[in-house]
Amino acid sequence: IIGISQQNLQLLLSNLTLLSGVFYNGTVAPDSLVGYSTAISSTGKQEVFIGQPATLKVGSFGSSRSYVIPVVGILNDYSASILPINTGVIMPLQAAEYLLQKQSFNEILVRASNTASVSSVSTMISDIYGSKIHVLSLASLASTVSSIIGSISMLLLIIAGISLLVAAVGIINIMLMSVMERTREIGIMKSIGMKSRNILQVFLL
């Protein structure tokens, strides 16, 4: 469940589009936008429909509560976000606070004015709040992914190098054995006038 006001929804997730329906208004009513993966199953079958109430279970298995919420919109596939938009249910902030029975935030999204200031903004937030919060930026995620990909690439290069070395040793062994086994033939070839380069070509072929 993602509780976010209408104006912040448009501000932070500017390229968020609807598959069907409309965006909710800034009311207390739990009008909901349902994520693509929640509304559409992996087989492509639509399981949530506009205008039909959906049952939302909140809490753990032992003490879960069920609420009937109206669905006003189904979102298009949206993967570029820290928030789990595709698998979430988005509703007005006050409605989410009521359903979750909490008045505190568990995540704050900050949008930098440009990509160059992301690092300084992250540092500033860390300086203000200290160890009370964990600051995560898309830039740091991209850096982590790049380092992981770099490590995997290095591992693949090492494996490829070992494979080439083993193959080279195998080829050298085969060539040496071929030469050793055909010493008499080589002597005969040389005795009838074949040059060393011609004999080498025979073995290479």
Buried (B, 14 or more C-beta within 10 A) or exposed (E): BBBBEBEBBEEBBEEBEBBBBEBBEEEEBBBBBBBBBBBBEEEEEEEBBBEEEBEBEBEEEEEEEEBEBBBBBBBBEBEEBEBEBBEBBBBBBBBBBBBBEEEEEEEEEEEBEEEEEBEEBBEEBBEEEEEEEEBEBEEEEEEEEEEEEEEEEEEEEEEEEEEEEEEEEEEEEEEEEEBEEBEEEBEEBEEEEBEEEEBEEEEEE
